[in-house]
Amino acid sequence: MKFTRLIIFLGAFVSLSASALWFDNMPKLPMFGEFDPNQLRQYFNEFIDKQPDFKREDRMIKEIEEAVMDGDVEYLPLKDGRKVFTIFMESEAEKPKGAVILLHSRGYHANWATVVKPLRVGLANKGWHTLSVQMPVLDKEAKYYDYVPIFPYAHERIDAAVDFLKEKGVNNIHLIGHGCGAHMSMSYIDKYGDSKFNSYVGIGMGATDYKQKLIKPFPIEKMVAPVLDIFGENDFPGVKRMSEERKKQLSQKKPDKSIQLVVGKADHYYKEESMSTELVDRVDSWLSNLYQ
């Protein structure tokens, strides 16, 4: 037992040391008031004493569960005895194209009326099984820096979603993250790689808050799977400002069908029906063309 604990301790020490060395080569982040965001780098992607607001999450789920009309609610098991709320919508296509896992943005839920619901229903109508997963949440006032320490709580939920789809015999699996869902999925890929996914779609990637900087660059150039980086013409300033850097990262990947797309007139939330329809069409077209 002591030997096992020693191995675990050394593994954690090596992980933290490697992370610290990596961040030592990056420019220091500016102070955010009295808070030093550089400390978030030290334990990036590691569990610390901060937890999601599970009570708020449970309240949100109770409010939306019975309102789910398209698809079936599925509770997927997690290691700590909890279960994660998801909505599975099976495509009625004679030959389904595959499946997509959807991760919503910060503070919202798996049946969110903009972006998430249009994608999970719209892509199902276009031949994809869709699985929308409830992500960890904090209180309503929480910002990007508040959420960074709870990113690891999203990782197990992503794995549970993959396992659920594989148990149904689906192997062509694509991961889609919007806003904070993109941050959480990128943190997963940063730690575990992207080998479980046939492609990745990031919607509105890089959305943070005023004067809050990205803690660690997205690992896009290290990814094996093709990447679609899609955002609105009127998206958040940070999303647009970082778009050139993300495009550069896409160009550094091995040649594949990775691209960056801009949806004209759309904002971060695709509130207008015509914009959400275009988002669904663009994502479906790119995913479908991967196999042509």
PyMOL commands that set and color helices and strands:
alter all, ss='L'
color gray80, all
select helices_A, chain A and resi 2-24+38-42+54-67+116-125+144-150+152-167+180-192+220-222+237-241+243-252+273-289
alter helices_A, ss='H'
color red, helices_A
select strands_A, chain A and resi 72-77+83-89+98-103+128-133+173-178+199-203+227-234+259-267
alter strands_A, ss='S'
color yellow, strands_A
deselect
rebuild
show_as cartoon
